[in-house]
Amino acid sequence: MAAAAPPRPAFRIEIAEADVGDLTARPKCSPWRLPYTFSPEPMGGAAQSRAGLHRLLDAASFKFLTSLAGLALSIAYTGFRNYRLRLIEHALDGFNSALERQMPLATPAFLQHEANETLQQSAALQTFGNELAVSIGQAFDSAFGQRF
């Protein structure tokens, strides 16, 4: 079995030489220049470079198309969700109106009015009861008064 060849690097990285004798000295490179450099020429040649660029563009176009598909699906889902929410709200409005027709809304003012009417009816019944008792008493007095 043949041993697999080690992978070849795509770019060559060269490390600049540095004096490590005195670690407290200022570095020889300026803060705007890195101590390593990239070689602009690829190791595999132009064909390998074009193939790598083609793979990179294929991946970028795939990512772009999937993001467009995700955006389209997100918009479609939002539209479907809003449509279903409108249907549910319409059904709930119908239910609420039917419920209000069957059982009128009892506001505090309505309840106060009902309580006042009940008190007036109670007072009227009490007055009627008193007058009835007085008239019955008078009728008994006159009936018993004639007999005795």
Backbone as CSV, one residue per row, in Angstrom:
resi,resn,N_x,N_y,N_z,CA_x,CA_y,CA_z,C_x,C_y,C_z
1,MET,0.825,-1.159,0.000,0.000,0.000,0.000,0.883,1.240,0.000
2,ALA,0.540,2.171,-0.858,1.336,3.398,-0.950,0.870,4.378,0.117
3,ALA,1.799,5.034,0.720,1.466,6.018,1.747,0.901,7.261,1.082
4,ALA,-0.072,7.842,1.701,-0.686,9.059,1.159,0.300,10.205,1.267
5,ALA,0.312,10.991,0.224,1.207,12.149,0.207,0.675,13.203,1.170
6,PRO,1.560,13.893,1.875,1.086,14.939,2.787,0.422,16.058,1.982
7,PRO,-0.586,16.686,2.529,-1.266,17.749,1.795,-0.330,18.926,1.569
8,ARG,-0.479,19.518,0.404,0.355,20.679,0.084,-0.371,21.939,0.531
9,PRO,0.330,22.866,1.146,-0.322,24.110,1.561,-0.675,24.960,0.344
10,ALA,-1.747,25.717,0.437,-2.176,26.554,-0.676,-1.320,27.819,-0.785
11,PHE,-0.845,28.340,0.335,-0.014,29.533,0.323,1.228,29.285,1.157
12,ARG,2.262,29.991,0.841,3.524,29.865,1.551,3.591,30.967,2.593
13,ILE,3.866,30.599,3.842,3.994,31.574,4.931,5.450,31.605,5.350
14,GLU,6.018,32.812,5.359,7.414,32.975,5.748,7.459,33.792,7.018
15,ILE,8.241,33.346,7.990,8.390,34.038,9.260,9.638,34.917,9.167
16,ALA,9.488,36.179,9.536,10.627,37.088,9.512,11.553,36.754,10.676
17,GLU,12.831,36.948,10.455,13.804,36.652,11.511,13.739,37.730,12.576
18,ALA,13.882,37.334,13.816,13.853,38.288,14.919,15.030,38.003,15.834
19,ASP,15.526,39.039,16.484,16.604,38.887,17.448,15.961,38.584,18.800
20,VAL,16.198,37.386,19.315,15.578,36.987,20.573,16.536,37.141,21.743
21,GLY,17.672,37.751,21.548,18.651,37.888,22.619,18.145,38.761,23.742
22,ASP,17.643,39.925,23.428,17.168,40.847,24.459,15.649,40.970,24.310
23,LEU,14.913,40.359,25.212,13.453,40.364,25.103,12.830,41.687,25.517
24,THR,13.615,42.568,26.199,13.074,43.855,26.617,13.250,44.911,25.543
25,ALA,14.014,44.632,24.489,14.232,45.614,23.430,12.969,45.766,22.596
26,ARG,12.873,46.899,21.901,11.729,47.137,21.027,11.790,46.181,19.852
27,PRO,10.659,45.722,19.376,10.674,44.822,18.222,11.158,45.550,16.983
28,LYS,11.780,44.788,16.039,12.334,45.376,14.827,11.240,45.760,13.846
29,CYS,10.080,45.147,13.921,9.019,45.481,12.973,8.121,46.552,13.573
30,SER,7.557,47.367,12.733,6.671,48.428,13.194,5.291,47.833,13.493
31,PRO,4.471,48.540,14.220,3.150,48.002,14.530,2.264,47.847,13.296
32,TRP,2.610,48.516,12.182,1.802,48.425,10.964,2.279,47.314,10.050
33,ARG,3.383,46.680,10.354,3.923,45.617,9.520,3.997,44.340,10.335
34,LEU,3.391,43.278,9.859,3.378,42.022,10.581,4.724,41.327,10.477
35,PRO,5.113,40.527,11.458,6.398,39.836,11.395,6.376,38.632,10.459
36,TYR,5.280,38.358,9.776,5.232,37.269,8.797,4.615,37.812,7.514
37,THR,4.889,37.185,6.424,4.387,37.633,5.120,3.746,36.456,4.399
38,PHE,2.794,36.787,3.538,2.174,35.799,2.673,2.759,35.958,1.281
39,SER,3.080,34.850,0.693,3.572,34.888,-0.679,2.370,34.965,-1.611
40,PRO,2.320,35.895,-2.557,1.151,36.051,-3.411,0.972,34.915,-4.411
41,GLU,1.978,34.161,-4.671,1.859,33.093,-5.663,1.419,31.795,-5.002
42,PRO,0.391,31.129,-5.524,-0.054,29.867,-4.926,0.932,28.757,-5.224
43,MET,0.891,27.742,-4.371,1.825,26.631,-4.505,1.436,25.689,-5.644
44,GLY,0.126,25.554,-5.971,-0.310,24.547,-6.928,-0.427,25.034,-8.353
45,GLY,-0.254,26.268,-8.616,-0.358,26.767,-9.969,-1.724,27.389,-10.234
46,ALA,-1.880,27.850,-11.462,-3.081,28.575,-11.863,-4.301,27.666,-11.935
47,ALA,-4.144,26.426,-12.383,-5.289,25.516,-12.508,-5.881,25.202,-11.141
48,GLN,-5.015,24.923,-10.178,-5.498,24.629,-8.840,-6.134,25.873,-8.223
49,SER,-5.577,27.028,-8.513,-6.128,28.272,-8.009,-7.515,28.510,-8.585
50,ARG,-7.682,28.290,-9.902,-8.993,28.450,-10.536,-10.009,27.455,-9.979
51,ALA,-9.579,26.236,-9.739,-10.483,25.221,-9.192,-10.922,25.610,-7.778
52,GLY,-9.978,26.103,-6.979,-10.325,26.552,-5.633,-11.267,27.738,-5.657
53,LEU,-11.008,28.681,-6.582,-11.885,29.839,-6.717,-13.275,29.413,-7.181
54,HIS,-13.330,28.440,-8.087,-14.611,27.926,-8.568,-15.403,27.275,-7.418
55,ARG,-14.719,26.484,-6.565,-15.384,25.881,-5.406,-15.881,26.953,-4.435
56,LEU,-15.070,27.990,-4.244,-15.454,29.081,-3.363,-16.692,29.798,-3.894
57,LEU,-16.715,30.080,-5.202,-17.877,30.741,-5.791,-19.117,29.843,-5.775
58,ASP,-18.920,28.541,-5.968,-20.041,27.612,-5.882,-20.637,27.617,-4.476
59,ALA,-19.779,27.600,-3.477,-20.262,27.624,-2.088,-20.979,28.939,-1.794
60,ALA,-20.421,30.048,-2.271,-21.051,31.348,-2.030,-22.402,31.429,-2.740
61,SER,-22.484,30.921,-3.977,-23.767,30.968,-4.675,-24.784,30.048,-4.007
62,PHE,-24.348,28.890,-3.492,-25.263,28.002,-2.774,-25.788,28.688,-1.517
63,LYS,-24.906,29.350,-0.780,-25.329,30.051,0.425,-26.298,31.184,0.092
64,PHE,-26.038,31.888,-1.007,-26.925,32.977,-1.422,-28.300,32.436,-1.796
65,LEU,-28.334,31.350,-2.561,-29.616,30.778,-2.971,-30.393,30.220,-1.781
66,THR,-29.692,29.589,-0.845,-30.401,29.077,0.333,-30.909,30.217,1.208
67,SER,-30.183,31.324,1.257,-30.684,32.463,2.031,-31.900,33.075,1.345
68,LEU,-31.914,33.118,0.008,-33.097,33.605,-0.707,-34.284,32.678,-0.472
69,ALA,-34.036,31.369,-0.503,-35.115,30.413,-0.256,-35.636,30.563,1.176
70,GLY,-34.747,30.755,2.128,-35.165,30.969,3.516,-35.976,32.234,3.672
71,LEU,-35.569,33.296,2.976,-36.308,34.550,3.029,-37.699,34.372,2.425
72,ALA,-37.790,33.688,1.285,-39.086,33.445,0.648,-39.987,32.595,1.544
73,LEU,-39.424,31.562,2.163,-40.225,30.728,3.067,-40.667,31.510,4.300
74,SER,-39.821,32.396,4.788,-40.183,33.220,5.945,-41.341,34.149,5.594
75,ILE,-41.286,34.753,4.413,-42.375,35.634,3.975,-43.661,34.836,3.786
76,ALA,-43.561,33.655,3.177,-44.743,32.816,2.972,-45.333,32.384,4.314
77,TYR,-44.500,31.995,5.251,-44.992,31.586,6.569,-45.680,32.747,7.275
78,THR,-45.108,33.948,7.183,-45.711,35.117,7.816,-47.085,35.403,7.214
79,GLY,-47.191,35.312,5.897,-48.489,35.521,5.254,-49.506,34.473,5.682
80,PHE,-49.105,33.205,5.706,-50.007,32.122,6.126,-50.437,32.311,7.571
81,ARG,-49.494,32.680,8.419,-49.799,32.870,9.844,-50.770,34.021,10.029
82,ASN,-50.552,35.131,9.319,-51.467,36.270,9.435,-52.857,35.907,8.922
83,TYR,-52.940,35.125,7.847,-54.225,34.680,7.312,-54.968,33.843,8.346
84,ARG,-54.269,32.899,8.965,-54.902,32.043,9.975,-55.312,32.857,11.210
85,LEU,-54.496,33.829,11.603,-54.854,34.672,12.744,-56.111,35.487,12.453
86,ARG,-56.247,36.001,11.216,-57.459,36.731,10.847,-58.679,35.823,10.915
87,LEU,-58.549,34.572,10.450,-59.671,33.635,10.524,-60.068,33.369,11.978
88,ILE,-59.087,33.173,12.822,-59.365,32.904,14.239,-60.011,34.120,14.903
89,GLU,-59.504,35.321,14.608,-60.084,36.527,15.187,-61.524,36.719,14.721
90,HIS,-61.804,36.417,13.453,-63.164,36.536,12.924,-64.091,35.547,13.639
91,ALA,-63.629,34.320,13.828,-64.435,33.321,14.529,-64.682,33.739,15.979
92,LEU,-63.661,34.277,16.649,-63.832,34.730,18.033,-64.780,35.926,18.117
93,ASP,-64.735,36.827,17.126,-65.672,37.947,17.115,-67.108,37.451,16.985
94,GLY,-67.332,36.461,16.108,-68.666,35.882,15.977,-69.128,35.229,17.265
95,PHE,-68.243,34.514,17.927,-68.578,33.874,19.199,-68.923,34.911,20.254
96,ASN,-68.131,35.992,20.326,-68.392,37.037,21.321,-69.728,37.731,21.068
97,SER,-70.042,38.010,19.801,-71.320,38.676,19.515,-72.490,37.755,19.838
98,ALA,-72.367,36.454,19.553,-73.435,35.517,19.908,-73.579,35.418,21.421
99,LEU,-72.475,35.428,22.119,-72.509,35.367,23.581,-73.154,36.624,24.162
100,GLU,-72.867,37.797,23.588,-73.458,39.041,24.073,-74.952,39.096,23.780
101,ARG,-75.385,38.475,22.664,-76.813,38.422,22.378,-77.538,37.546,23.408
102,GLN,-76.914,36.452,23.817,-77.548,35.544,24.773,-77.471,36.077,26.207
103,MET,-76.363,36.664,26.572,-76.176,37.195,27.918,-75.672,38.632,27.791
104,PRO,-76.544,39.611,28.040,-76.100,41.003,27.902,-74.991,41.326,28.906
105,LEU,-74.193,42.266,28.515,-73.056,42.667,29.333,-73.548,43.369,30.595
106,ALA,-73.091,42.953,31.748,-73.505,43.528,33.024,-72.453,44.539,33.470
107,THR,-72.719,45.807,33.169,-71.809,46.864,33.584,-72.192,47.307,34.996
108,PRO,-71.326,48.007,35.693,-71.676,48.494,37.035,-72.914,49.409,37.028
109,ALA,-73.061,50.219,35.980,-74.237,51.100,35.910,-75.513,50.274,35.751
110,PHE,-75.449,49.234,34.916,-76.608,48.356,34.730,-76.965,47.655,36.033
111,LEU,-75.968,47.150,36.746,-76.220,46.478,38.022,-76.797,47.433,39.061
112,GLN,-76.342,48.693,39.077,-76.878,49.689,40.005,-78.336,49.983,39.692
113,HIS,-78.667,50.092,38.413,-80.044,50.333,37.996,-80.947,49.179,38.427
114,GLU,-80.479,47.945,38.227,-81.252,46.774,38.636,-81.466,46.756,40.152
115,ALA,-80.424,47.111,40.905,-80.543,47.148,42.372,-81.549,48.210,42.802
116,ASN,-81.535,49.381,42.143,-82.495,50.447,42.475,-83.923,50.005,42.183
117,GLU,-84.121,49.345,41.045,-85.466,48.855,40.719,-85.938,47.820,41.731
118,THR,-85.038,46.933,42.153,-85.382,45.923,43.146,-85.761,46.573,44.474
119,LEU,-85.040,47.608,44.885,-85.365,48.317,46.125,-86.718,49.018,46.022
120,GLN,-87.016,49.609,44.855,-88.310,50.272,44.667,-89.445,49.252,44.721
121,GLN,-89.223,48.086,44.082,-90.242,47.044,44.125,-90.432,46.535,45.551
122,SER,-89.348,46.399,46.273,-89.425,45.940,47.662,-90.192,46.941,48.511
123,ALA,-89.914,48.227,48.316,-90.634,49.263,49.083,-92.110,49.263,48.711
124,ALA,-92.408,49.087,47.411,-93.810,49.058,46.974,-94.526,47.846,47.558
125,LEU,-93.877,46.696,47.585,-94.492,45.495,48.164,-94.703,45.660,49.668
126,GLN,-93.773,46.293,50.343,-93.922,46.511,51.787,-95.094,47.451,52.051
127,THR,-95.223,48.504,51.251,-96.347,49.435,51.395,-97.661,48.717,51.128
128,PHE,-97.684,47.914,50.069,-98.882,47.146,49.740,-99.233,46.186,50.871
129,GLY,-98.243,45.529,51.423,-98.491,44.609,52.542,-99.054,45.326,53.744
130,ASN,-98.506,46.502,54.054,-99.011,47.278,55.194,-100.450,47.733,54.954
131,GLU,-100.717,48.227,53.755,-102.074,48.678,53.439,-103.057,47.510,53.457
132,LEU,-102.623,46.346,52.958,-103.479,45.167,52.972,-103.790,44.738,54.401
133,ALA,-102.769,44.765,55.272,-102.978,44.388,56.672,-103.940,45.354,57.353
134,VAL,-103.794,46.659,57.060,-104.676,47.659,57.655,-106.103,47.453,57.157
135,SER,-106.271,47.218,55.851,-107.623,47.040,55.304,-108.256,45.746,55.819
136,ILE,-107.471,44.677,55.960,-108.005,43.431,56.514,-108.402,43.648,57.973
137,GLY,-107.546,44.375,58.695,-107.860,44.672,60.105,-109.137,45.482,60.227
138,GLN,-109.315,46.471,59.365,-110.538,47.281,59.387,-111.749,46.429,59.034
139,ALA,-111.551,45.508,58.048,-112.668,44.636,57.656,-113.044,43.719,58.812
140,PHE,-112.078,43.177,59.532,-112.365,42.316,60.696,-113.047,43.129,61.795
141,ASP,-112.556,44.352,62.038,-113.135,45.193,63.086,-114.620,45.495,62.767
142,SER,-114.870,45.848,61.521,-116.254,46.157,61.173,-117.134,44.897,61.213
143,ALA,-116.587,43.734,60.823,-117.362,42.509,60.838,-117.599,42.067,62.276
144,PHE,-116.617,42.119,63.135,-116.768,41.718,64.511,-117.566,42.766,65.310
145,GLY,-117.426,44.041,64.890,-118.150,45.109,65.592,-119.650,44.996,65.376
146,GLN,-120.100,44.532,64.278,-121.516,44.399,63.991,-122.086,43.189,64.746
147,ARG,-121.313,42.173,64.957,-121.797,40.990,65.647,-121.879,41.235,67.150
148,PHE,-121.059,41.974,67.688,-121.073,42.128,69.161,-121.886,43.258,69.540
